[in-house]
Amino acid sequence: MNLLLMQNGFCPIIIRPRDRKRYINSIEKAQLTGEIEEYMRFMLFRLNSSYTTIFDIFDTKNEIPQDKLMTIAKFAGEVGVPVFTIRYWVKVKKLEPIMYTEAGYMMFSEEQIKKAKRMKRK
C-alpha cells in the first residue's frame, strides 16, 4: 500500500505497532461484510497522523534539545496532576506533546508546564 502511495506522490501511512490489531480488524471487517467505514476512518486518522509526524520531522525552527524534554510522568509531577490527567488533556486536544518517541511515548517541554498549570486551575 505504502509503495503505491509513494509512487503516486503521497506520504506513506504509518501504522504503529499498538494500532496493528485495530488495523487488521478493520480490514477483516471490510473484507467479510463489505462495510468499509471503519477501515476508512482508521486509515484517514493514520494518514493525518503520518503527515503530522513527517511535518514535525522537517520543522527545525522549533527544535528543542532532547535533554530539555521530559516524560509524561515527570511532566505530570511538575504540573501537579496525575498522569491520566495529562493523557486526557492530550486526548481532548487541550495539550499537545512536543514529540513522540519511536516507541510512541509522549514527550513534553518545560515551556508547556505553565500552560498545563493554567488548565489545572480550570
N, C-alpha and C positions, 0 to 999 in steps of 0.2 A: 504494500500500500504506500509506504513512505517513498519507495523508489519512484513510483508513478507520480506522486505528488511533486517530488523534487525535479523530475524530468520535465514537468509542466510549469515550473517556476514557483511552486508553493513550498512553504516550510514543512518539514516533517511533523507529524503528530506524535508527541511524546506520551507514551503510556507508562506511567510509573509502576513499579512492581506492586505497590499496595493497591493499585487500581486494576490489576490484571484480572482478578476474579470477576469484577463488575463488567469489565470489557468483554470477557469471554461469555458471561451470562447474557449480555445484551446481544451479542452475535448469535448465540444459540436460539434465543427467543425470536429474533428476526427470521432466522432460517426455518424454525419449526412452525411459527404462527403467521409469518408474513407481516407482523407488526414491527415497523422499523422506528417508531417514535423514540423509544427508549435508547436505541442504538444511536440515532441521530443526535439526541440531546447530549448523550455522553461524549460523542465524537466532537461535537461543536464546543462543548465545555473544554475538552482536552486541547482542541485546536487553539482556542483563545488562550489557554494557559501556556501552550507551546510558544505562541507568538510573544506573550509577556516574558517568558524565560529568555527567548532569543533576543528581544529588545533590551532586556536587562544586561545581557552579556556584552552588548555593544555600547551601552550607555556608560561611558567612562567619566562623564563630567561630575557624577555624584558618587564616585568611588569612595568607600570608607575603608581604612586599613583593617585587615582581618583581626588584628589584636584589639580593635575598638568595638568589635561585635560581641554580643552576649547571647547565650542560650535562653530559651523561653523560661527555664527555671530561675536563672539569675535575674532576668528581666522582671519576672513576676515578683521576686523578692525585693528588687529595687523600687518597684511601684507600690508594693504592699498589698498585693492581691494574690489569690490562688492561681495556679497555672491554668485551671479550667476557665477562669475568667478571661485570661488573655486569649485562649483558644476561641472562646465565644466571641470576643470582640473582633478577632480575625474572621471568623465565620460570617458575621453580620456586616463585615466590611467597615467597621469603625476604626480598625487598626490594620496596617499592612506591614508584614515583616520586611526588613531591608532586603533580605535574600533567603533562599532556601539552600541548604547544603545538598550535595548529590544524593544523600540518603533521605532527603525530604524534611530535614529538621529546620524549624524556623529560627532565624537569627535577627536580633534587634540591635539598635544603636543606642548610645547614651542620650542622643538628642530626642529620642522618642519617649523618654521617661516623663518629661513634663506633660506631653500630650496625654499620656496614659493616666497620669495623676489627675489631670483635669477631668477625664472621663470617669474616674473613680468617684469623684465628688458628686457626680450627677445621679 
